[in-house]
Amino acid sequence: MTVAAYTPTMVTTSPDMITMGQMENYFAVQPANRPKVDFPFWTLWLFFFGIGALAASGQSACFFLLGLILCGGGGFAIYNAYKPVRDFDALIVEYNNRNTISDAAFDTWLEWQEGLALERSFKRLNLDDVQLLDYARSLGYPRLEAQLKAQQPQLEAELRARHQSGPGSGAQVSQSQVSGDPRLIRGFGFGRNQKATAGGKFDVADRHVGTDGITRWRVNVFIWFLPQEQLLAVYKSGVDATLKDLVTDQTQEYFYQAVSGLTTEQTRYEESGVAISATTFTLSIDSGEKVSTPVHPIEAHIKVKDSGLEATVKSLRELLRTKKQQMLAGGPGYGYPPAGYPPAGYGYPPSGYGYPPSGAYPPPPQPGYPPAGAYPPPPSYPPQPGYPPYGDPSLGNAPTRPMSQPSGPMPADSMPPWQAPGEQQPSGYPPSYPPAGYPSGYPQGYPQPSSPPPGGFASEPGSPDDQSHQ
């Protein structure tokens, strides 16, 4: 495979004026295999007898008529035997005089399709038209530049203002726009079917070898790579020259860390009766997605134009290496998660997605909770004298022991069972109530305790109020 330098040639033919019939004729296959005809020697016998009959025509007019018929039949047989050769020669003349386009006109049309693919990529990704005009000028697509200026005259003034404003001004594009020059890989494809021209006289092939020896493809594939600040946008477009409609139209955006590899490999293609080995470019994603296209054949006798493969792959590898190093280093805009992520209005969990599920958690307490009377009122602190009553087995109290003990030895009949007679009361006994550090005051939000119940609290055994011992 020989690669020629890619230098689009501008000609006077407007690419949008090329008809479908001209494209079909451009890829029409020249008739081959001129028919071989064997001379009909049996016609010599007709001439022999015919000449003899003419010689005897002096004796009778019937011999003259018979001789004319035999000689004429022999001549017609010879003429009819060579009819396929005459038809083939006429077809060759018609092929050479068919209404077609030149190689330079096709190159101009192909350049125009590249520009249209770049325009579609910006439209599909909702990118900046001012930036599209800038790239149409810098990448060398004058027809696209003229088209944009005609459709949106204000773009020229906006582009001029953006260039004059300088970096950091409000006229600069945001990070969601293209942050580097677009990269292009030119590939080829195969026609859906081997078809005939409108007249049905010639077959339409998948490729055409021009007078310069360069092979031009009927189905052309363009893969535009549009690097953004945090995303790599990829647009793949394929167009059939004889159908003038898209056979491929694919737009994808990938985070740089999701791109797993850029590969080139040799692949054998057998489609539409055509078998060819070609170098295939593939962009692989961690999710298993792939963007690929055959780029150029590897046969040495096929000469093609530069596909941009080597320069684009080199540039993309440098871009991916730089972006991933910035992510690992936590460079500007590459923290984890990236700045501005999640987008506004997409908190976690996102609203409206039923999270948490309804009824999963009890409602929060409302004012006036718990309701009055839901819990028994606790005693006041410190407790009033004689509270709690002693002798109540349910409280686990000592059977007989007043709340306060006099200093010195306790009488033997009022000493607790664990204290021997005459033994001094241990230090710190009885403990103070409530314990030290217990919060003072009544818990806020609870109903205040009521006054002592009618009749007062039960008195302790042995207290002055205990009438049972009097």
C-alpha positions as CSV (number, residue, x, y, z in Angstrom):
1,M,0.0,0.0,0.0
2,T,1.4,3.4,-1.1
3,V,0.3,6.6,0.6
4,A,0.2,9.8,-1.3
5,A,0.1,13.2,0.4
6,Y,-3.4,14.5,1.0
7,T,-3.7,17.9,-0.8
8,P,-7.3,18.7,-1.8
9,T,-7.5,20.2,-5.3
10,M,-10.0,23.0,-5.9
11,V,-11.7,22.9,-9.2
12,T,-14.5,25.0,-10.8
13,T,-17.1,22.1,-10.4
14,S,-19.3,22.8,-7.5
15,P,-19.7,19.6,-5.4
16,D,-23.3,20.2,-4.6
17,M,-24.1,20.3,-8.4
18,I,-22.8,16.7,-9.0
19,T,-25.7,14.4,-9.8
20,M,-26.2,10.9,-8.7
21,G,-25.8,9.7,-12.3
22,Q,-22.4,11.3,-12.6
23,M,-21.3,9.6,-9.3
24,E,-22.6,6.3,-10.6
25,N,-20.7,6.7,-13.9
26,Y,-17.6,7.7,-11.9
27,F,-17.6,4.4,-10.1
28,A,-18.8,2.4,-13.2
29,V,-16.8,-0.6,-14.1
30,Q,-15.3,-0.5,-17.5
31,P,-16.4,-3.5,-19.6
32,A,-13.7,-6.2,-19.9
33,N,-13.1,-9.4,-21.7
34,R,-13.8,-8.6,-25.3
35,P,-15.8,-11.4,-26.8
36,K,-13.9,-13.9,-28.9
37,V,-15.6,-15.0,-32.1
38,D,-14.7,-18.0,-34.2
39,F,-15.1,-17.5,-38.0
40,P,-18.0,-19.5,-39.4
41,F,-16.2,-21.6,-42.0
42,W,-19.4,-23.3,-43.1
43,T,-20.4,-20.1,-44.8
44,L,-17.7,-20.7,-47.4
45,W,-19.8,-23.5,-48.8
46,L,-22.6,-21.0,-49.3
47,F,-20.3,-18.7,-51.2
48,F,-19.0,-21.6,-53.3
49,F,-22.5,-22.8,-54.4
50,G,-23.7,-19.3,-54.7
51,I,-21.0,-18.3,-57.1
52,G,-21.6,-21.5,-59.1
53,A,-25.2,-20.6,-59.4
54,L,-24.4,-17.2,-60.6
55,A,-22.1,-18.6,-63.2
56,A,-24.9,-20.7,-64.6
57,S,-27.4,-17.8,-64.5
58,G,-27.0,-17.4,-68.3
59,Q,-28.9,-20.7,-68.8
60,S,-31.8,-19.7,-66.5
61,A,-32.8,-16.8,-64.3
62,C,-33.5,-19.2,-61.4
63,F,-29.8,-19.9,-61.1
64,F,-29.1,-16.2,-60.8
65,L,-31.7,-15.9,-58.0
66,L,-30.3,-18.9,-56.2
67,G,-26.8,-17.6,-56.3
68,L,-27.8,-14.3,-54.8
69,I,-29.6,-16.0,-51.9
70,L,-26.6,-18.3,-51.1
71,C,-24.0,-15.6,-51.2
72,G,-26.2,-13.2,-49.2
73,G,-26.9,-15.8,-46.6
74,G,-23.2,-16.5,-46.2
75,G,-22.4,-12.9,-45.8
76,F,-25.2,-12.3,-43.2
77,A,-24.0,-15.3,-41.2
78,I,-20.5,-13.9,-41.0
79,Y,-21.8,-10.4,-40.0
80,N,-24.1,-11.8,-37.3
81,A,-21.3,-13.9,-35.9
82,Y,-19.3,-10.8,-35.1
83,K,-22.2,-8.8,-33.6
84,P,-21.0,-9.3,-29.9
85,V,-17.6,-7.8,-30.8
86,R,-19.3,-4.8,-32.4
87,D,-21.6,-4.4,-29.4
88,F,-18.6,-4.5,-27.0
89,D,-16.7,-2.0,-29.0
90,A,-19.7,0.3,-29.0
91,L,-20.0,-0.1,-25.2
92,I,-16.4,0.8,-24.8
93,V,-17.0,4.0,-26.8
94,E,-20.1,4.8,-24.7
95,Y,-18.1,4.2,-21.5
96,N,-15.4,6.5,-22.5
97,N,-17.9,9.2,-23.4
98,R,-20.2,8.7,-20.4
99,N,-21.2,11.8,-18.3
100,T,-18.9,11.6,-15.3
101,I,-16.7,13.7,-13.2
102,S,-13.0,14.1,-12.9
103,D,-10.8,12.8,-10.1
104,A,-10.2,16.4,-9.0
105,A,-14.0,17.0,-8.8
106,F,-14.4,13.9,-6.7
107,D,-11.7,15.1,-4.3
108,T,-13.4,18.4,-4.0
109,W,-16.7,16.7,-3.2
110,L,-14.9,14.5,-0.6
111,E,-13.4,17.5,1.0
112,W,-16.9,19.1,1.1
113,Q,-18.2,16.0,2.8
114,E,-15.5,16.2,5.5
115,G,-16.6,19.7,6.3
116,L,-20.2,18.7,6.4
117,A,-19.3,15.9,8.8
118,L,-17.5,18.4,11.0
119,E,-20.5,20.7,11.0
120,R,-22.8,17.7,11.9
121,S,-20.6,16.8,14.8
122,F,-20.9,20.3,16.3
123,K,-24.7,20.2,15.7
124,R,-25.1,16.8,17.3
125,L,-23.0,17.7,20.3
126,N,-24.6,21.2,20.7
127,L,-21.2,23.0,20.4
128,D,-20.4,26.5,19.6
129,D,-21.0,27.8,16.1
130,V,-18.4,30.5,16.5
131,Q,-15.8,27.9,17.3
132,L,-17.0,25.8,14.3
133,L,-16.4,28.8,12.0
134,D,-12.9,29.2,13.5
135,Y,-12.0,25.6,12.9
136,A,-13.5,25.6,9.4
137,R,-11.1,28.4,8.6
138,S,-8.0,27.0,10.4
139,L,-8.5,23.4,9.1
140,G,-9.0,24.5,5.5
141,Y,-12.7,24.0,4.7
142,P,-13.5,27.2,2.7
143,R,-16.8,26.0,1.4
144,L,-18.0,25.3,5.0
145,E,-16.7,28.7,6.1
146,A,-18.6,30.5,3.3
147,Q,-21.7,28.5,4.1
148,L,-21.6,29.4,7.8
149,K,-21.0,33.1,7.0
150,A,-24.0,33.1,4.6
151,Q,-26.3,31.4,7.1
152,Q,-25.2,33.3,10.2
153,P,-23.5,36.6,9.3
154,Q,-23.0,37.6,13.0
155,L,-20.5,34.7,13.5
156,E,-17.7,36.7,11.9
157,A,-18.1,39.6,14.3
158,E,-18.4,37.3,17.3
159,L,-15.2,35.4,16.3
160,R,-13.3,38.6,15.8
161,A,-14.4,39.8,19.3
162,R,-13.4,36.5,20.8
163,H,-9.9,36.7,19.4
164,Q,-9.5,40.3,20.5
165,S,-10.7,39.7,24.0
166,G,-7.9,37.4,24.9
167,P,-7.9,34.4,27.4
168,G,-9.9,34.6,30.6
169,S,-12.6,37.0,29.2
170,G,-16.2,36.3,29.0
171,A,-16.0,35.8,25.2
172,Q,-14.0,32.6,25.7
173,V,-15.8,29.3,25.3
174,S,-16.6,27.3,28.4
175,Q,-15.2,24.0,29.5
176,S,-18.0,22.1,27.8
177,Q,-16.8,23.3,24.4
178,V,-13.9,21.9,22.3
179,S,-10.6,22.6,24.1
180,G,-8.3,21.4,21.4
181,D,-8.1,21.1,17.6
182,P,-10.4,18.4,16.2
183,R,-8.7,15.3,14.9
184,L,-9.8,13.3,11.8
185,I,-9.4,9.8,10.6
186,R,-10.5,9.0,7.0
187,G,-11.7,5.5,6.4
188,F,-13.7,3.6,3.8
189,G,-16.6,1.1,3.7
190,F,-18.3,-1.2,1.3
191,G,-21.5,-0.5,-0.7
192,R,-24.7,-2.2,0.4
193,N,-24.8,-4.1,-2.9
194,Q,-23.1,-4.2,-6.3
195,K,-25.5,-2.1,-8.3
196,A,-25.9,-1.1,-11.9
197,T,-26.0,2.4,-13.3
198,A,-29.2,4.1,-14.2
199,G,-29.0,2.7,-17.7
200,G,-28.1,-0.7,-16.5
201,K,-25.2,-1.0,-18.8
202,F,-22.3,-0.7,-16.3
203,D,-21.8,-2.1,-12.8
204,V,-21.0,0.3,-10.0
205,A,-17.9,-0.8,-8.0
206,D,-16.9,0.0,-4.4
207,R,-13.8,1.9,-5.6
208,H,-12.4,3.7,-8.6
209,V,-8.8,4.0,-9.7
210,G,-8.2,7.5,-11.0
211,T,-5.9,8.5,-13.8
212,D,-3.3,9.4,-11.1
213,G,-3.3,5.8,-9.9
214,I,-4.9,6.7,-6.5
215,T,-7.9,4.6,-5.4
216,R,-11.0,6.5,-4.3
217,W,-13.8,4.8,-2.4
218,R,-17.5,4.9,-3.0
219,V,-18.3,4.7,0.7
220,N,-16.2,7.1,2.8
221,V,-16.1,7.2,6.6
222,F,-15.0,10.2,8.7
223,I,-14.3,9.9,12.4
224,W,-14.0,13.3,14.1
225,F,-12.5,13.5,17.6
226,L,-13.4,16.6,19.5
227,P,-11.4,16.9,22.8
228,Q,-13.2,18.7,25.6
229,E,-12.0,19.5,29.1
230,Q,-13.3,16.3,30.7
231,L,-14.8,14.4,27.8
232,L,-13.7,13.0,24.4
233,A,-16.5,13.5,21.9
234,V,-16.4,11.1,18.9
235,Y,-18.5,11.5,15.8
236,K,-18.5,8.8,13.1
237,S,-20.1,9.6,9.7
238,G,-20.2,7.5,6.6
239,V,-21.7,8.5,3.2
240,D,-22.3,6.6,0.0
241,A,-21.3,8.7,-3.0
242,T,-23.8,7.1,-5.3
243,L,-26.7,7.4,-2.9
244,K,-25.9,10.7,-1.3
245,D,-27.2,9.7,2.1
246,L,-25.6,8.7,5.4
247,V,-24.8,5.1,5.9
248,T,-23.3,5.8,9.4
249,D,-24.2,8.6,11.8
250,Q,-23.0,7.9,15.4
251,T,-22.2,10.4,18.2
252,Q,-20.6,9.4,21.5
253,E,-19.0,11.2,24.5
254,Y,-16.6,9.4,26.8
255,F,-14.8,10.3,29.9
256,Y,-11.0,10.2,29.4
257,Q,-10.6,7.6,32.1
258,A,-13.1,5.3,30.3
259,V,-11.0,5.1,27.1
260,S,-9.1,1.8,27.4
261,G,-7.1,1.8,24.2
262,L,-6.4,2.9,20.7
263,T,-5.5,0.0,18.4
264,T,-4.6,-0.6,14.8
265,E,-4.8,-4.1,13.3
266,Q,-5.0,-6.0,10.0
267,T,-8.4,-7.3,9.2
268,R,-9.7,-9.3,6.3
269,Y,-13.0,-8.0,4.8
270,E,-15.2,-10.0,2.4
271,E,-18.3,-8.0,1.5
272,S,-20.3,-7.5,-1.6
273,G,-18.1,-10.0,-3.5
274,V,-15.0,-8.0,-2.6
275,A,-12.2,-9.5,-0.5
276,I,-9.6,-7.1,0.8
277,S,-7.2,-6.9,3.7
278,A,-7.0,-3.5,5.4
279,T,-5.6,-1.7,8.5
280,T,-8.5,-1.2,10.9
281,F,-8.5,1.5,13.6
282,T,-10.4,0.9,16.8
283,L,-11.2,3.1,19.8
284,S,-12.1,0.8,22.8
285,I,-14.1,1.8,25.9
286,D,-14.1,0.1,29.3
287,S,-17.8,-0.7,28.9
288,G,-17.1,-2.8,25.8
289,E,-18.1,-0.2,23.2
290,K,-15.9,0.3,20.1
291,V,-15.6,2.8,17.4
292,S,-13.8,1.4,14.4
293,T,-13.3,1.6,10.7
294,P,-11.1,0.2,8.0
295,V,-8.6,2.9,7.1
296,H,-6.5,1.7,4.1
297,P,-5.7,-1.5,2.3
298,I,-2.4,-3.2,3.0
299,E,-2.0,-4.5,-0.6
300,A,1.1,-2.9,-2.1
301,H,-0.5,-2.3,-5.5
302,I,-3.3,-0.1,-4.0
303,K,-2.3,3.5,-3.8
304,V,-4.5,5.7,-1.5
305,K,-4.4,9.2,0.0
306,D,-3.3,9.9,3.5
307,S,-6.0,8.8,6.0
308,G,-4.6,10.9,8.9
309,L,-4.3,7.7,11.0
310,E,-0.7,8.0,12.2
311,A,-0.9,11.7,13.2
312,T,-4.3,11.3,14.8
313,V,-3.4,8.2,16.8
314,K,-0.2,9.9,18.0
315,S,-2.1,13.1,19.0
316,L,-4.9,11.1,20.8
317,R,-2.4,9.0,22.8
318,E,-0.6,12.1,24.0
319,L,-4.0,13.7,24.9
320,L,-5.2,10.7,26.8
321,R,-1.8,10.3,28.6
322,T,-1.9,14.0,29.7
323,K,-5.6,13.9,30.8
324,K,-5.1,10.8,32.9
325,Q,-2.0,12.1,34.5
326,Q,-3.9,15.3,35.5
327,M,-6.7,13.1,37.0
328,L,-4.2,11.1,39.0
329,A,-2.5,14.3,40.2
330,G,-5.8,15.9,41.0
331,G,-5.2,18.8,38.6
332,P,-7.6,21.6,38.1
333,G,-11.0,20.3,37.4
334,Y,-9.9,16.7,37.9
335,G,-10.6,16.1,41.6
336,Y,-12.8,13.3,42.7
337,P,-15.5,13.8,42.0
338,P,-14.7,16.4,39.3
339,A,-15.6,20.0,39.9
340,G,-19.3,20.7,39.2
341,Y,-20.2,17.1,39.7
342,P,-23.0,16.2,40.2
343,P,-24.7,18.9,38.2
344,A,-27.0,21.3,39.8
345,G,-30.3,19.8,40.7
346,Y,-28.9,16.3,40.8
347,G,-28.1,15.8,44.5
348,Y,-27.6,12.4,46.0
349,P,-30.0,10.7,46.1
350,P,-31.7,12.5,43.2
351,S,-35.1,13.9,44.0
352,G,-38.1,12.1,42.6
353,Y,-36.5,8.7,42.5
354,G,-38.3,7.3,45.5
355,Y,-35.4,7.3,47.9
356,P,-35.8,6.6,50.7
357,P,-39.0,4.6,50.0
358,S,-42.2,5.9,51.4
359,G,-42.8,4.6,55.0
360,A,-39.3,3.4,55.4
361,Y,-38.7,5.7,58.4
362,P,-41.1,7.0,61.1
363,P,-42.1,10.6,60.8
364,P,-40.1,13.0,62.9
365,P,-41.5,14.1,66.3
366,Q,-43.9,16.9,66.1
367,P,-44.5,19.7,68.7
368,G,-46.3,18.4,71.7
369,Y,-44.7,15.0,71.5
370,P,-45.0,12.7,73.5
371,P,-48.7,13.4,74.1
372,A,-49.8,14.4,77.6
373,G,-50.4,11.5,79.9
374,A,-48.6,9.0,77.7
375,Y,-46.0,8.4,80.4
376,P,-46.4,8.4,84.3
377,P,-45.1,11.6,85.9
378,P,-41.8,11.1,87.6
379,P,-41.3,12.2,91.2
380,S,-40.0,15.6,92.0
381,Y,-36.3,16.0,92.8
382,P,-35.1,15.6,95.4
383,P,-38.0,13.5,96.8
384,Q,-40.1,14.7,99.5
385,P,-39.4,13.3,103.0
386,G,-40.9,9.9,103.4
387,Y,-40.6,9.1,99.7
388,P,-40.2,6.4,98.4
389,P,-41.9,4.3,101.1
390,Y,-39.9,1.6,102.7
391,G,-41.1,-1.8,103.2
392,D,-42.4,-2.1,99.7
393,P,-41.0,-5.4,98.4
394,S,-41.5,-4.3,94.7
395,L,-39.0,-1.4,95.3
396,G,-36.3,-3.6,96.8
397,N,-35.9,-1.4,99.8
398,A,-34.6,-2.4,103.2
399,P,-37.4,-3.4,105.5
400,T,-36.9,-0.8,108.1
401,R,-34.5,2.1,107.6
402,P,-35.3,5.7,107.7
403,M,-34.2,8.1,105.0
404,S,-31.7,9.8,107.3
405,Q,-29.7,8.1,110.0
406,P,-28.3,9.7,113.1
407,S,-24.6,9.8,113.6
408,G,-23.0,7.1,115.7
409,P,-23.9,3.5,116.1
410,M,-27.4,2.5,115.0
411,P,-29.7,0.6,117.4
412,A,-29.5,-3.1,116.9
413,D,-33.2,-3.4,116.1
414,S,-33.0,-0.8,113.2
415,M,-29.7,-1.8,111.7
416,P,-29.7,-3.4,108.2
417,P,-29.1,-7.1,108.1
418,W,-25.6,-6.7,106.5
419,Q,-24.4,-4.5,109.4
420,A,-23.4,-6.1,112.7
421,P,-24.5,-4.5,116.0
422,G,-22.1,-1.8,117.1
423,E,-20.6,-1.5,113.6
424,Q,-20.3,2.1,112.4
425,Q,-22.2,3.1,109.3
426,P,-20.0,3.0,106.2
427,S,-18.9,6.4,104.8
428,G,-21.2,7.8,102.1
429,Y,-24.2,5.8,103.3
430,P,-27.0,6.2,102.5
431,P,-26.3,7.7,99.1
432,S,-27.6,11.1,98.2
433,Y,-30.6,11.2,96.1
434,P,-30.6,12.1,93.3
435,P,-27.0,11.0,92.4
436,A,-24.3,13.6,91.8
437,G,-24.4,14.8,88.2
438,Y,-28.0,14.1,87.7
439,P,-29.6,16.8,85.6
440,S,-31.5,19.3,87.7
441,G,-34.9,20.4,86.8
442,Y,-37.7,18.7,85.1
443,P,-37.2,17.3,81.6
444,Q,-38.4,19.9,79.1
445,G,-41.4,18.9,77.1
446,Y,-42.9,16.5,79.6
447,P,-46.0,17.4,81.6
448,Q,-45.2,18.7,85.1
449,P,-45.8,16.2,87.9
450,S,-49.0,16.7,89.8
451,S,-49.2,17.5,93.5
452,P,-48.9,14.7,96.0
453,P,-51.9,12.4,95.7
454,P,-54.8,13.0,98.0
455,G,-53.8,11.8,101.5
456,G,-50.2,12.5,100.7
457,F,-47.5,10.0,100.0
458,A,-47.2,6.9,102.2
459,S,-45.1,7.5,105.2
460,E,-42.1,5.5,106.1
461,P,-42.3,2.9,108.8
462,G,-41.1,4.4,112.1
463,S,-41.6,7.9,110.9
464,P,-43.6,10.4,113.1
465,D,-46.4,10.2,110.5
466,D,-46.7,6.4,110.7
467,Q,-49.7,5.9,112.9
468,S,-49.5,2.1,112.6
469,H,-46.7,2.1,115.2
470,Q,-48.3,4.4,117.6
